[in-house]
Amino acid sequence: MAFRLVAFDALNTLIRITGSTGQQYLRTLDLHTIGTVSSTTEDAMNAQFWQARTEIMSKHPAYGFYTQKTSEEVWKKIFEETTRPFVDQDTTEDELEEAFQYIYNTFDYELIENASDLLKSIDRSKTKTCVYTNGDERIHRILKQLGIYDHFDFVLSSAETGLEKPRAQAYVRCLEVAGIKEPSEAVYIGDDVEKDFLGPRRLGMHSINILPNKPEIVPDDSYVNNLNSLKRVLSKFELTH
């Protein structure tokens, strides 16, 4: 099988959050001296974040694409709802805005082990590569800062397209941008079983699931537990140098 497109998810496939969201939110409140950090646990902040994110994203899918909100405006709502129980009552709007701008523009990610080596090994004379993520347009800056942006022919986010995985149109957009008509000529790689494995397969794409432990629904030949193993799989398709 000759794949003309190798498509990647981003978060927890090639990159990951440094520490945790809770850690970074707590550090932001502490840095700006506007929260009760000493009595707040990372787990409590993480739980509050996911509750806020789930609620607000249900109202503003694809980071506000359909509700005329910018992704920054949506993230500000998430930040405010996440930190509300932990912020000092006398915190001003300007102080909260300053804290939000700080974390919005400096939220920290790191490469997953061997991500750079894997991407360098892909022979781009034989296949195109891309990222499609259920995220916002900051993914471009993040991948540039981490030094891997130039390994992709294109990078797309759901905030830019309005198409969230596992909607079939999200994968179709990848194929369209790559100039590919047959889904079977593309492979999608990611950690989420529904969004990165089953979703592409329903369209007719190939897919590879990357997780520490193999889900029962994923066949052995479509599973890897790290990026080194993925490199070996891609080499079997003669996609690496």
C-alpha positions, 0 to 999 in steps of 0.5 A: 500500500502506497500512502500519499498522505500521512496525517497526524493528530497533535496533542498526546500524539506528537506533543503533550501539555507540560505538567498539567493544565491544573499546574499551569493555571495554578502557576498563573494565579500564583504569578499574578497573586490573584488566587488562593493557590496554597489551599488549591490542589492540582486535581481540583483545578484540573476537575474544574477546568474539564467541567468548564471546558465541556460546558462552554465548548458545548455552547461554542463548538469548534472554538466559536466557529459557529457562534461568531466567537474567536477562539481567544474569547472562548478560552477566556470564558473557560479560564474565567469559569475554571478559576472562579472558585479559586480567585480572590474576591477583590481581583479586578477585571484588569488583573484577571485579563492580565492573567488570562493573556499570560496563560493564553499566550504562554501555555506550555507544550513539549514534544513527545519522545522521538517525535522530531526523529520520526518526522525527520525520517519520513520521506516527503518525496513519497508522501505528504504529511499534515496535522489535523487537530481539534484545537485552535489556531495557536497550533501553528505557533506551538509547532513552530516553537517546538521546531517541527512545523516545517515537517508538515505540508499543511496544518489545520485546526477545527477552530479554522475549519469548523470541522471537529473530529470525528465528523467525516468532513474533517478527514475529507478536508485533509484529503482535499487540501492534500489533493487526494480523492481516494481515502484509502491512499491516506493514513491517520495517526493519533491517540483517540480511538474514536476521533483518530482511529474509528473516524478515519476508518469509517471514511475509508482511510487507514488509521493507526492508534498510538496509546500506552495500552492497546484498546480491544477494538484496535487490531494488533497491526493497527496499534503502536505504543510509542513513536519508535514503534510507529517509525518501524511501521511506516518503514514497512510501507517504505515511507521513511528514509 
